[in-house]
Amino acid sequence: MRGRRVLVRADLNVPLDGETITDDGRIRASVPTITTLADRGAKVVVCAHLGRPKGQVKAEFSLKPVAVRLRELLGRDVAFATDVVGDSARATVDGLQDGQVALLENLRYEPGEESKDDALRGDFATRLAGLADLYVGDGFGAVHRKHASVYDVPRMLPHAAGRLVLAEVEVLKRLTEDTERPYVVVLGGAKVSDKLGVIANLLSKVDRLLVGGGMAYTFLKAQGHEVGGSLLQEDQLDQVRGFLDEAAKRGVDLVLPVDVLAATHFAEDAPYDVVEATAIPADREGLDIGPRTRELFASKLADARTVFWNGPMGVFEFDAFAGGTRAVAEALIASEGYSVVGGGDSAAAVRKLGLPEDGFSHISTGGGASLEYLEGKTLPGLAALEG
């Protein structure tokens, strides 16, 4: 390992407010693998994406603030290349001594990274692979993407999975193979359409499915209830009715909100009332689950031996409508079961609400990747690492 150039595909896609990182969870999760390689004398070349610049160089998507934070967390210098595979990248990598670390600029500045054209993507992958001798895939949040840095490069270099990816896969196997019961899944977030595959697959595996967040209103509407101005996906109603029927057939306890906080409009300071979930006024919109639902969901989680939670219960970014998400998180912390927070907004909510991260068995770094794994899909990044 000493003296070898190791390209580490990390997931450093963190939220930024200007140049201020508002949640550094993904950077912290990448530290163990980078530290291990550097301590073994490797010349560590980290690559990652940030946001969706769509093949164009846009200053607001620069990884420069991430390089600063990574340097602080590693406690060692991090050289920063101002491009991905250009003159700066080559000079930066050439200048590394054994045990030193460099970060390349945003992978998605290069059109070839996300290209559907195999030749274009392959050309970029060849140039990226040319910067290294070995490849370590550690960006779990991107393994469901058939991107050059995730799928093509590991097929060009001797490769291995990093610590983070290995840990994430171990957790997901525990959620899909010989799962300890009762097995409860809590799904929230805005759209049913984002979770269609995972719901369809999990209905044959879980004992209880608790549905909150914006997606709950499509379920309530499918049962024939008024949802007012709440978030609704009309085109998913037939699909959701199918889920309700399937859950009933399989004996799955599918639990929906019984009360909600119905606000006059979507705003942090919007006036609201607690109303029955089956009778939301036409001029109101549900922005969080209500107090009785919080108690109901907590009771359904109390004896769980395995829990997977993905998606907030309300608009947790607004303090007035964060109570439902907090209640579910606190119920998981109180549970003695194996609890997994499925990345994305759920992980962000845990940190925003100031809850102890060690209160959960695992907090995933990859929401979309976790969901696709639980759908039973083959993830390109994992397939490349296994090949």
C-alpha positions in Angstrom: 0.0 0.0 0.0 2.8 2.4 0.8 3.6 4.7 -2.1 0.6 3.5 -4.1 -1.9 6.1 -5.4 -5.3 5.1 -4.2 -8.4 6.8 -5.6 -11.2 6.9 -3.0 -14.7 7.5 -4.3 -16.3 9.2 -1.3 -19.7 10.7 -0.7 -19.1 14.3 0.3 -22.4 15.6 -1.0 -23.2 17.9 1.9 -25.7 20.8 2.2 -24.2 24.2 1.9 -25.4 27.7 2.9 -23.1 29.7 0.7 -19.7 28.3 1.7 -21.0 27.1 5.1 -21.6 23.4 5.5 -24.8 22.9 7.5 -24.5 19.2 8.0 -21.1 17.5 7.9 -22.3 13.9 8.6 -21.2 12.5 5.2 -17.7 14.0 5.5 -17.3 12.6 9.0 -18.5 9.2 7.7 -15.7 9.2 5.1 -12.9 9.9 7.5 -12.2 6.3 8.8 -11.4 4.9 5.3 -9.2 7.9 4.3 -7.4 7.8 7.6 -6.7 4.0 7.3 -5.2 4.4 3.8 -3.1 7.4 4.7 -1.8 5.8 7.8 -0.7 2.9 5.7 1.4 5.2 3.5 -0.9 5.4 0.5 -1.1 8.6 -1.6 -4.8 9.1 -1.1 -6.8 10.9 -3.9 -10.4 11.5 -2.9 -13.1 12.2 -5.5 -16.7 13.1 -4.9 -19.7 15.0 -6.2 -21.7 17.9 -4.8 -25.1 18.9 -6.0 -26.2 18.9 -9.6 -24.0 21.2 -11.7 -24.9 19.0 -14.8 -21.4 19.0 -16.4 -20.8 22.7 -16.0 -18.3 24.5 -13.7 -20.4 26.4 -11.2 -18.8 28.1 -8.2 -21.6 27.3 -5.8 -21.0 23.6 -6.3 -17.3 23.7 -5.6 -15.9 21.2 -3.1 -13.4 23.7 -1.7 -15.4 24.2 1.5 -15.5 20.4 1.9 -11.7 20.3 1.5 -11.4 22.8 4.4 -13.7 20.7 6.7 -12.1 17.4 5.6 -8.7 18.9 6.6 -10.1 19.7 10.1 -11.6 16.3 10.6 -8.6 14.4 9.4 -6.2 16.5 11.4 -3.8 16.5 8.3 -3.4 18.7 5.3 -5.6 18.1 2.3 -4.3 19.3 -1.1 -7.1 20.6 -3.3 -7.2 20.3 -7.1 -9.1 23.0 -8.9 -10.2 20.6 -11.6 -11.1 16.9 -11.9 -8.7 15.3 -14.4 -6.9 18.4 -15.8 -3.6 20.1 -15.1 -4.3 20.9 -11.5 -5.5 17.3 -10.7 -2.4 15.8 -12.3 0.0 18.2 -10.6 -1.7 17.8 -7.2 -1.5 14.0 -7.4 2.1 14.1 -8.6 3.0 16.2 -5.7 1.6 13.8 -3.0 4.1 12.2 -0.6 3.3 8.9 1.1 0.5 9.3 3.6 -0.8 12.5 2.1 -4.3 13.3 1.0 -5.7 15.3 -2.0 -9.3 16.1 -2.9 -10.3 16.6 -6.6 -12.9 19.2 -7.6 -16.5 18.2 -8.2 -16.8 15.1 -10.4 -20.0 16.4 -11.8 -18.3 19.3 -13.4 -17.3 16.7 -16.0 -20.1 15.8 -18.5 -18.7 12.3 -18.7 -19.3 11.5 -15.0 -23.1 11.2 -15.4 -23.3 10.5 -19.2 -25.7 7.8 -20.5 -23.3 7.5 -23.4 -21.0 4.6 -22.6 -18.1 5.9 -24.7 -18.2 9.4 -23.2 -18.5 8.1 -19.7 -15.7 5.5 -20.4 -13.4 8.2 -21.8 -13.7 10.3 -18.6 -13.3 7.1 -16.5 -10.1 6.3 -18.3 -8.7 9.7 -17.5 -9.8 9.5 -13.8 -8.4 6.0 -13.4 -5.1 7.3 -14.9 -4.6 9.3 -11.7 -4.3 6.1 -9.5 -3.0 2.6 -9.1 -5.9 1.3 -6.9 -9.5 2.2 -6.3 -11.6 2.1 -3.1 -15.3 2.6 -3.4 -16.6 4.3 -0.2 -19.3 6.6 -1.5 -22.4 4.6 -0.4 -24.7 7.4 -1.2 -23.8 7.1 -4.9 -23.6 3.3 -5.4 -27.1 3.2 -7.0 -25.8 5.5 -9.9 -24.2 4.1 -13.0 -21.7 6.9 -13.1 -18.1 6.9 -14.3 -16.5 7.2 -10.9 -18.8 4.6 -9.3 -19.2 2.0 -12.0 -16.6 2.3 -14.7 -13.4 3.2 -12.8 -13.5 0.2 -10.5 -13.6 -2.0 -13.6 -10.3 -0.5 -14.8 -8.3 -0.7 -11.5 -7.7 -3.3 -8.8 -10.5 -2.4 -6.3 -12.0 -2.9 -2.9 -14.9 -1.6 -0.9 -14.2 1.0 1.8 -15.2 0.7 5.4 -18.3 2.8 5.0 -19.7 0.8 2.1 -19.0 -2.5 3.9 -20.8 -1.2 7.0 -23.8 0.0 5.1 -24.2 -3.3 3.2 -23.9 -5.3 6.4 -26.8 -3.2 7.9 -28.9 -3.6 4.8 -28.4 -7.4 4.8 -29.7 -7.4 8.4 -32.8 -5.6 7.2 -33.4 -8.2 4.4 -32.1 -11.5 5.6 -33.3 -13.3 8.7 -34.7 -10.1 10.2 -35.5 -10.2 13.9 -39.3 -9.6 14.5 -41.4 -7.7 14.9 -40.0 -5.8 11.9 -41.4 -2.3 11.6 -40.8 0.1 8.7 -41.6 3.8 9.1 -41.9 5.8 5.8 -42.4 9.5 5.4 -41.2 12.3 3.2 -43.1 14.1 0.5 -43.9 11.7 -2.3 -45.3 8.2 -2.5 -43.8 7.9 -6.0 -40.3 8.0 -4.4 -41.1 4.9 -2.3 -43.2 2.8 -4.7 -40.6 0.1 -5.2 -39.6 -0.2 -1.5 -43.3 -0.4 -0.3 -44.1 -3.1 -2.9 -41.0 -5.1 -1.8 -41.4 -4.6 1.9 -45.1 -5.6 2.1 -43.9 -9.2 1.9 -41.3 -8.8 4.7 -42.6 -6.4 7.4 -45.0 -6.9 10.3 -46.0 -3.2 10.4 -45.7 -0.3 8.0 -46.2 3.2 9.5 -46.8 5.9 7.0 -46.4 9.6 7.8 -45.2 12.8 6.1 -46.6 14.2 2.9 -47.0 10.7 1.4 -49.6 9.9 4.0 -52.2 12.2 2.4 -52.2 10.2 -0.8 -53.0 7.1 1.4 -55.8 8.9 3.2 -57.2 10.2 -0.1 -57.1 6.6 -1.5 -59.3 5.6 1.4 -61.8 8.3 0.4 -61.0 11.0 2.9 -60.7 14.8 2.3 -57.2 16.0 2.5 -57.7 19.7 1.8 -54.6 21.4 0.3 -52.2 18.8 1.6 -49.6 17.3 -0.6 -51.3 14.8 -2.9 -50.2 12.6 -5.8 -53.5 12.0 -7.6 -51.7 9.8 -10.2 -50.7 7.3 -7.4 -54.1 6.7 -5.9 -54.7 3.4 -7.7 -51.2 2.2 -6.8 -51.8 3.1 -3.1 -55.2 1.3 -3.1 -53.3 -1.7 -4.3 -50.9 -1.4 -1.4 -53.7 -1.1 1.1 -55.4 -4.3 -0.3 -52.1 -6.1 -0.4 -51.3 -5.2 3.2 -54.7 -6.4 4.3 -54.2 -9.7 2.4 -50.8 -10.3 4.0 -51.9 -9.3 7.5 -49.5 -6.4 7.5 -50.5 -3.7 10.0 -50.4 -0.6 7.8 -50.8 2.4 10.1 -51.8 5.9 8.9 -52.1 9.1 10.9 -55.2 9.6 13.0 -54.7 13.3 13.5 -52.6 16.0 11.8 -51.6 19.6 12.3 -53.6 21.4 9.6 -52.2 24.8 8.7 -53.7 27.7 6.8 -50.7 27.7 4.5 -47.2 26.5 4.0 -45.1 28.7 6.3 -43.1 28.4 9.5 -45.5 30.7 11.4 -48.7 29.5 9.8 -51.6 29.2 12.2 -52.8 25.6 12.6 -55.3 23.3 14.4 -55.1 19.7 15.3 -57.8 17.9 13.3 -58.8 14.3 12.6 -56.8 12.9 9.7 -60.0 11.8 8.1 -61.5 15.3 8.2 -59.0 17.8 7.1 -60.8 21.1 6.2 -60.7 21.9 2.4 -58.9 25.2 3.1 -56.1 23.6 5.2 -53.0 21.5 4.6 -51.5 18.9 6.8 -47.9 19.8 7.8 -47.2 17.3 10.5 -48.7 14.3 12.3 -50.7 15.1 15.4 -50.2 14.2 19.1 -52.4 11.1 19.0 -50.6 9.8 15.9 -47.3 10.4 17.6 -48.5 8.3 20.6 -49.9 5.6 18.2 -46.7 5.4 16.2 -44.6 5.2 19.4 -46.7 2.3 20.6 -46.3 0.5 17.4 -42.5 0.9 17.7 -42.2 0.0 21.4 -41.8 -3.8 21.0 -40.1 -3.7 17.6 -36.9 -5.8 17.3 -36.0 -4.3 13.9 -36.9 -0.8 12.6 -36.1 1.0 9.4 -37.1 4.6 9.2 -36.9 6.7 6.0 -38.5 10.1 5.7 -39.7 12.8 8.1 -43.2 12.9 9.5 -43.7 16.6 8.7 -42.0 19.8 7.6 -39.3 19.3 10.2 -37.4 22.4 8.9 -40.1 24.5 10.5 -39.9 24.2 14.4 -43.7 24.2 14.7 -44.0 21.2 12.5 -41.0 19.1 13.7 -42.8 17.4 16.6 -43.9 14.4 14.7 -40.4 13.6 13.4 -38.9 14.2 16.8 -41.5 11.8 18.3 -40.6 9.0 15.9 -36.9 9.5 16.4 -37.3 9.5 20.2 -39.4 6.3 20.0 -36.6 4.7 18.1 -34.1 5.8 20.7 -36.3 4.4 23.5 -36.7 1.1 21.6 -34.4 -1.8 22.5 -34.6 -3.1 18.9 -32.1 -2.7 16.1 -32.9 0.8 14.6 -31.7 2.1 11.3 -32.2 5.6 10.1 -32.3 5.5 6.3 -30.3 8.5 5.3 -31.4 11.6 3.5 -33.8 13.9 5.2 -34.2 11.5 8.2 -30.5 11.7 9.0 -30.6 15.5 8.5 -33.6 15.7 10.9 -31.8 13.7 13.6 -28.9 16.2 13.5 -31.1 19.3 13.2 -33.2 18.3 16.2 -30.1 17.8 18.2 -30.8 14.1 19.0 -28.0 11.8 20.0 -26.7 9.9 16.9 -25.6 7.0 19.1 -29.2 6.5 20.2 -29.7 4.6 16.9 -28.0 1.4 15.8 -27.1 2.9 12.5 -27.6 6.2 10.6 -27.2 5.6 6.8 -25.4 8.0 4.6 -27.4 7.0 1.5 -31.1 7.5 1.4 -31.7 6.6 -2.3 -29.1 3.8 -2.2 -30.7 2.3 0.9 -34.1 2.4 -0.6 -33.0 0.8 -3.9 -31.2 -2.0 -2.0 -34.4 -2.7 0.0 -36.4 -2.7 -3.3 -34.2 -5.6 -4.3 -32.5 -3.8 -7.1 -28.9 -4.4 -8.3 -26.8 -1.3 -7.4 -24.2 -0.6 -10.1 -21.6 0.6 -7.7 -21.8 -2.5 -5.6 -21.9 -4.8 -8.6 -18.7 -3.1 -9.9 -16.9 -3.6 -6.5 -18.0 -7.3 -6.4 -16.7 -7.9 -9.9 
